[in-house]
Amino acid sequence: MFDLAHWQMIQHDLIPWRVLRPVEVVAVTKGQSVAALREAMAAGVRVFGESYVQEALAKQRALAGADVEWHFIGRLQSNKTGLIAEHFDWVHGVTNGHQAERLSRARLLLGKGPLQVCLQVNLSGETSKSGLAEPQVEPCLRALQGLTGLVVRGLMTLPEPPADEGEGYTRQRFRALRQLAESLCQRGYKLDTLSMGMSDDYQIALEEGATWVRVGTLLFGAREKR
Ligand SMILES: *Cc1c(COP(=O)(O)O)cnc(C)c1O
């Protein structure tokens, strides 16, 4: 169920950063019930993050007409890009030009305004993890410039620290993401968004420049495992 005290705590934590830049919370509701989303909405939550398309669509149907923004934060599968373009406002985890082209084309066919997207960057150097390696980011941005069905708003990362690494590892990844975004801005790309930080590390992400923090467990408790 929705934890109002934790929501209020996070809102309070955002206040000093909002003097410097816009910062918002994506309430991550994968594995949570529609009832939990309703409770969150009653408390003023307006942005939900979901990772699985079918699960998200079922919730959207149950909450039809609600004034909320839906963010897709899961792994993109090419056969789902049409549904994602239709039913989401933001996509946080674009990792290649092919996906982006499909999203853009679907969005244009639907006659909807551009989809807001972030490129997912893998800063841990592990090829097994999803996301663009740092040298791939600028070529990908360049390739996406002609796509009128989407707007690349910024960068997203999901650091997974090895068990023996602590806060320093995460902070270093968040900082590297911000520095990458800053250097791209200096080269003329218009990026205003850094999607980074989750329940355990959102405060570090705020300190390092996050504009979206994606918080699930802290707001809703443990979720059903898939
Ligand atoms: C599940 C998920 C989150 C939320 O994680 P919590 O630890 O529950 O806050 C954030 N971002 C992504 C991409 C996720 O898949």
The ligand as an ORCA input file, in Angstrom:
! r2SCAN-3c Opt
* xyz 0 1
  C      11.887     -0.965    -10.288
  C      12.648      0.204    -10.788
  C      12.830      1.347     -9.999
  C      12.343      1.457     -8.559
  O      13.203      0.772     -7.710
  P      12.992      0.803     -6.117
  O      14.267      0.275     -5.609
  O      11.820     -0.073     -5.825
  O      12.754      2.215     -5.739
  C      13.482      2.418    -10.574
  N      13.960      2.374    -11.836
  C      13.811      1.300    -12.609
  C      14.346      1.336    -13.994
  C      13.164      0.178    -12.114
  O      13.045     -0.902    -12.898
*
